Amino acid sequence: MGCCQAATPIGEAARPLELADIFRQFGDELPALTSEQQKAVRDITSCRTAVLGGHVHQCDHCGHRQEVYHSCRNRHCPKCQSLEQARWLEARQAELLPVEYFHVVFTVPDELKALFLVNRATCHKLLFAAVAETLKEVALNPDRLGARIGFIAVLHTCTQKLLFHPHVHCIVPGGGLAPDGSQWVSAKPGYLLPVPVLSLVFRGKLLDKLEKAVHQDEVRLSNKDATTLLQQAARKSWVVYSKSPFAGPEQVLRYLGRYTHRTAISNDRLVQMSGRQVTFRYKDRADDNKTKLLTLDAVEFLRRFLLHVLPSGFVSIRYYGLLAHGIKQQRIALCRQLLGATDEAATPDSIAETWQELLLRLTGIDVTRCPTCNTGHMAPLYRIPATVRRWHLRGRATSS
């Protein structure tokens, strides 16, 4: 089972609103859900509750006791991603090169969103493939960078208002290996690849892949409907956005920390639930990123959240080119050698660490410290077994 969190002792002030609270109250009003969505609801509502079991911990100094419950570890749960994010970021730190890093975003046009909604696994897979081929081919062109590059690609599907908006964020080192691998080819300072070219190539590649999928009956819309959507999308200019390069490796990691393991909405964005209304914070991109409030019917809020539950087993963070699994360590070592990097990249040494030790080292937060005396440390005293039955949609319970 995953890491644990202390339960709120009886008598303390009410805790802030959580996504799980909204699901518990209104989840049985949702329409038919996919198996992945049902699992997400079950896990989120059970996370860090007696349903999953846990332990009673006791302070070794003052004897204070508290219940600590297991986490669900579902990737869509807003309470379960911080630790996984920390582990992932530490591994990425060991792979950073001493070069500029660029942030490139590829966005699916509105005309194709219906196709993506109905065929998530197929369309998202083709989106990743089109993005990867676009970046690698344009970068390899001798009239552009003329190098073999590597990059991390992260799929996002939501806007700040929880609307469906599939797009891929790419983190790209500013340069790559010459085709023969003999030297490092640096990008121009502050400039990676021409955005208009990326946009044209990306549009052609994704439309071609989707058209083939339609003809091979790999999508569930009728061929006529899908073809119409593709034709409408082909008439538009597509959006590829290349941001200014990061200021340094630390900024790259801070950015990755915000984006890689992010759920559709975090609990700290929830403001209140009043009757059947849920209010949450969002950043208005069209108004200088000002923070505003949006109130939705609770069922509509949950429906929007569930739009972003990914198909089971779908990988949302992928590595390409020089950073592809299997060749990554050797390629990074070669790149560092060609760049003349004398300092070795930091290598994480956390294999034997508990999650509490990792959190303390990375954040300075000691979750084992006794909340009563602030001197002793909490240690497991005895196990709390998981409950026999779990909350389920439509008020039904299932065996745990």
C-alpha positions in Angstrom: 0.0 0.0 0.0 1.1 3.6 -0.5 2.3 6.2 2.0 0.1 7.2 4.9 -1.4 10.4 6.3 -2.6 11.1 9.8 -6.4 11.3 10.3 -7.8 14.6 11.6 -8.3 14.1 15.4 -11.8 14.5 16.7 -12.4 18.0 18.0 -10.1 19.8 15.6 -11.3 22.4 13.2 -13.0 21.1 10.0 -10.4 20.4 7.3 -10.6 22.2 4.0 -12.8 21.0 1.2 -11.5 18.0 -0.8 -12.4 16.5 -4.2 -13.3 13.3 -2.3 -16.0 15.2 -0.4 -17.7 16.3 -3.6 -17.6 12.7 -5.0 -19.1 11.3 -1.8 -22.0 13.7 -1.9 -22.8 13.8 -5.6 -21.0 10.8 -7.2 -24.1 8.7 -7.4 -25.8 11.3 -9.7 -23.1 10.9 -12.4 -24.1 9.2 -15.7 -22.6 6.0 -16.9 -18.8 6.0 -16.3 -16.0 4.0 -17.9 -14.2 1.4 -15.8 -11.2 3.8 -15.4 -13.5 6.6 -14.2 -15.2 4.3 -11.7 -11.9 3.2 -10.3 -10.7 6.8 -10.0 -13.8 7.7 -8.0 -13.5 4.6 -5.7 -9.8 5.4 -5.1 -10.2 9.1 -4.5 -13.1 8.6 -2.0 -11.2 5.9 -0.2 -7.8 7.6 -0.1 -6.3 8.1 3.4 -9.4 6.8 5.1 -10.1 3.7 7.2 -11.4 2.0 4.1 -7.8 1.3 3.0 -6.5 0.6 6.5 -3.3 1.9 8.0 -1.6 2.0 11.4 -1.8 3.6 14.8 1.3 5.6 15.4 2.7 6.5 18.9 5.2 9.2 19.9 8.4 7.8 21.4 8.6 10.8 23.7 5.1 11.8 25.0 3.1 8.8 24.1 0.6 10.7 21.8 -1.2 8.4 19.4 -2.9 9.0 16.1 -4.4 7.0 13.2 -2.5 7.1 9.9 -4.2 5.7 6.8 -2.9 4.4 3.5 -3.0 6.3 0.2 -4.7 5.0 -2.9 -1.8 6.0 -5.2 -4.2 6.6 -8.1 -2.5 9.0 -10.6 -5.7 11.1 -10.7 -5.9 11.6 -7.0 -4.9 15.1 -5.9 -3.5 13.8 -2.6 -1.2 11.1 -4.0 1.1 12.8 -6.5 3.6 14.8 -4.4 5.8 11.9 -3.5 5.8 10.3 -6.9 6.6 13.8 -8.3 9.6 14.2 -5.9 11.0 10.8 -6.9 10.6 11.5 -10.6 12.2 15.0 -10.3 15.3 13.6 -8.6 15.8 11.1 -11.3 15.5 13.8 -14.0 18.0 16.0 -12.2 20.7 13.4 -12.9 19.9 13.8 -16.6 20.2 17.6 -17.1 22.7 18.9 -19.5 24.6 22.2 -19.1 22.7 23.9 -21.9 19.6 26.1 -22.4 16.3 24.2 -22.2 13.2 25.1 -24.3 9.5 24.6 -23.7 7.4 23.8 -26.8 3.7 23.2 -26.6 1.7 21.4 -29.3 -2.1 21.9 -29.2 -4.9 20.0 -30.8 -7.4 22.3 -32.6 -11.0 22.6 -31.4 -12.3 20.8 -34.5 -10.7 17.5 -33.4 -11.7 17.5 -29.7 -14.8 15.4 -30.4 -12.7 12.8 -32.1 -10.2 12.7 -29.2 -13.0 12.5 -26.6 -14.5 9.4 -28.1 -11.1 7.8 -29.0 -8.8 8.8 -26.2 -6.2 6.0 -26.3 -5.9 5.9 -30.1 -5.9 9.7 -30.6 -3.5 10.5 -27.7 -1.1 7.9 -28.9 -1.1 9.4 -32.4 -0.7 12.9 -30.9 2.5 11.8 -29.1 3.8 10.2 -32.3 3.1 13.3 -34.4 4.7 15.6 -31.9 7.8 13.4 -31.6 8.2 13.0 -35.4 7.8 16.7 -35.9 10.4 17.8 -33.4 13.0 15.1 -34.5 12.6 15.7 -38.2 12.6 19.5 -38.1 15.6 19.5 -35.8 17.5 17.0 -38.0 17.0 19.2 -41.1 20.4 20.7 -41.9 18.7 24.0 -42.8 17.4 24.1 -39.2 19.5 22.7 -36.3 21.0 19.7 -38.1 21.1 17.5 -35.1 19.5 14.5 -33.4 17.8 15.9 -30.3 16.1 14.4 -27.2 13.1 15.6 -25.2 10.5 14.8 -22.6 6.9 15.1 -23.7 4.0 15.4 -21.2 0.3 15.0 -22.1 -2.2 17.4 -20.6 -5.9 17.4 -21.4 -7.5 20.2 -19.4 -7.8 23.9 -19.1 -7.9 25.8 -15.8 -11.7 25.5 -16.0 -11.5 21.7 -16.4 -12.6 21.8 -20.1 -11.2 19.2 -22.5 -8.1 20.6 -24.2 -5.5 18.0 -25.3 -2.0 19.4 -25.7 1.6 18.2 -25.2 4.3 20.0 -23.3 7.8 19.3 -24.5 11.0 20.1 -22.6 13.9 20.2 -25.1 17.6 20.7 -24.5 19.0 23.5 -26.8 21.0 21.4 -29.2 21.8 17.8 -30.0 24.2 15.3 -31.5 25.5 15.7 -35.0 24.1 12.9 -37.3 27.4 11.0 -37.0 27.6 11.5 -33.2 30.9 13.2 -33.4 30.0 16.6 -31.9 27.4 18.6 -30.0 25.5 21.0 -32.2 24.2 24.0 -30.1 21.0 25.9 -30.8 21.3 29.6 -31.2 21.0 31.5 -27.9 17.3 31.9 -27.1 16.1 30.1 -30.3 15.5 26.5 -30.9 13.4 25.8 -34.1 11.0 27.9 -36.3 7.5 27.8 -34.9 5.7 28.2 -38.3 7.6 25.2 -39.6 6.8 23.1 -36.5 3.1 24.1 -36.9 2.9 23.0 -40.5 4.7 19.8 -40.1 2.7 18.9 -36.9 -0.6 19.6 -38.7 0.4 17.4 -41.7 1.6 14.5 -39.5 -1.3 14.4 -37.1 -4.0 14.7 -39.8 -2.3 12.0 -41.8 -2.2 9.6 -38.9 -5.8 10.3 -37.9 -7.0 9.8 -41.5 -5.3 6.4 -41.7 -6.9 5.5 -38.3 -10.3 6.5 -39.7 -9.9 4.4 -42.8 -8.7 1.4 -40.7 -11.8 1.7 -38.4 -9.6 2.5 -35.4 -11.9 5.3 -34.3 -15.6 5.1 -33.1 -17.1 8.1 -35.0 -18.6 7.3 -38.3 -16.1 7.7 -41.2 -18.2 10.5 -42.6 -18.2 12.5 -39.3 -14.5 11.9 -38.7 -13.6 13.0 -42.3 -15.6 16.2 -41.9 -13.7 17.0 -38.7 -10.4 16.3 -40.3 -11.3 18.6 -43.3 -12.3 21.4 -41.0 -9.1 21.1 -39.0 -7.0 21.0 -42.2 -8.3 24.5 -43.1 -7.1 26.0 -39.9 -3.7 27.2 -38.7 -2.5 25.1 -35.8 -1.0 26.4 -32.6 2.5 25.5 -31.7 3.9 27.7 -28.9 7.6 28.0 -28.1 8.3 29.8 -24.9 11.5 31.6 -23.9 14.2 29.3 -22.7 14.5 28.5 -19.1 16.9 30.5 -17.0 18.8 27.4 -15.8 18.5 23.8 -14.7 16.8 24.8 -11.4 14.0 26.5 -13.4 13.6 23.5 -15.6 13.1 21.3 -12.5 10.6 23.8 -10.9 8.6 23.8 -14.1 8.6 20.0 -14.4 7.6 19.8 -10.8 4.5 21.9 -11.5 3.4 20.1 -14.6 4.4 16.4 -14.8 2.3 14.8 -12.1 -0.4 17.4 -11.9 -4.0 16.2 -11.6 -6.9 18.0 -13.3 -7.4 20.0 -10.2 -5.7 20.2 -6.8 -7.6 20.3 -3.5 -6.1 23.7 -2.7 -8.0 25.2 -5.7 -11.3 24.3 -4.2 -12.9 27.2 -2.4 -16.3 25.9 -1.1 -19.3 23.6 -1.7 -22.6 25.3 -1.0 -25.7 23.3 -1.6 -25.2 21.9 -5.1 -22.6 24.5 -6.1 -18.8 24.0 -6.2 -16.6 27.1 -6.4 -12.9 26.8 -7.4 -10.0 29.1 -8.4 -8.6 29.3 -11.9 -6.1 31.4 -13.7 -7.6 33.4 -16.6 -5.0 33.0 -19.4 -6.9 35.7 -21.5 -6.7 38.2 -18.7 -3.0 38.2 -17.7 -3.3 35.0 -15.7 -5.4 36.7 -13.0 -6.8 34.4 -10.4 -10.6 34.2 -10.6 -13.4 32.1 -9.1 -15.8 29.8 -11.1 -18.9 28.2 -9.7 -20.4 25.1 -11.3 -23.2 22.7 -10.5 -21.5 19.9 -8.5 -22.4 17.2 -11.0 -21.1 19.3 -13.9 -17.9 19.9 -11.9 -17.4 16.2 -11.4 -18.2 15.4 -15.0 -15.5 17.9 -16.1 -13.0 16.4 -13.8 -13.7 12.9 -15.1 -13.1 14.0 -18.7 -9.4 13.9 -17.8 -9.1 10.3 -16.4 -6.7 8.6 -18.8 -7.2 5.1 -20.2 -5.8 2.3 -18.0 -2.1 1.8 -18.6 -1.7 4.9 -20.8 1.7 6.6 -20.3 1.4 10.4 -20.1 5.1 11.2 -19.7 7.3 9.9 -22.6 11.0 10.2 -23.6 12.2 10.6 -27.1 15.4 10.7 -29.2 18.5 11.0 -27.0 16.4 10.6 -23.9 14.6 7.5 -25.0 14.8 4.6 -22.5 17.5 2.0 -23.3 20.0 4.5 -24.7 19.5 7.4 -22.3 22.5 6.9 -20.0 25.0 6.3 -22.8 23.7 9.3 -24.8 23.7 11.6 -21.9 27.3 10.6 -21.0 28.4 11.2 -24.6 26.6 14.6 -24.7 28.3 15.7 -21.4 31.6 14.6 -22.8 31.2 16.6 -26.0 30.0 19.6 -24.1 33.1 19.5 -22.0 31.1 19.2 -18.7 33.7 18.5 -16.0 31.2 18.1 -13.2 29.2 14.9 -13.1 25.4 15.2 -12.9 24.0 14.5 -9.5 23.0 10.8 -9.1 20.1 10.1 -6.7 21.1 7.9 -3.8 17.6 7.2 -2.4 17.0 3.5 -3.1 17.0 2.6 0.5 15.1 5.7 1.7 11.6 5.5 3.2 9.1 8.0 1.8 9.4 9.9 5.1 13.2 10.2 4.7 12.9 11.3 1.1 10.3 14.0 1.9 12.5 15.3 4.8 15.6 15.4 2.5 13.8 17.2 -0.4 11.5 19.5 1.5 12.8 19.7 5.1 9.4 18.5 6.4 9.7 15.8 9.0 6.3 14.1 8.9 7.4 11.8 11.8 7.7 14.6 14.2 5.1 14.4 17.0 2.4 17.1 16.5 1.8 17.3 20.3 5.2 17.6 21.9 7.2 18.5 18.8 10.2 16.6 20.3 9.6 12.9 19.8 8.9 10.9 16.6 5.8 8.9 15.7 6.3 5.2 15.0 3.9 2.5 14.0 2.3 0.8 17.0 -0.2 -1.6 15.5 -1.9 -2.2 12.2 -5.5 -1.0 11.3 -7.0 -3.5 8.8 -8.9 -2.3 5.7 -12.6 -2.3 6.0 -14.6 -5.1 4.3 -16.8 -2.9 2.1 -16.1 0.2 0.1 -18.2 3.2 -1.1 -19.3 2.8 -4.7 -21.3 4.7 -7.3 -25.1 4.6 -7.0 -24.7 3.8 -3.3 -23.6 0.2 -3.9 -20.7 -1.2 -1.9 -18.0 -3.5 -3.2 -15.6 -5.9 -1.5 -12.3 -4.4 -0.7 
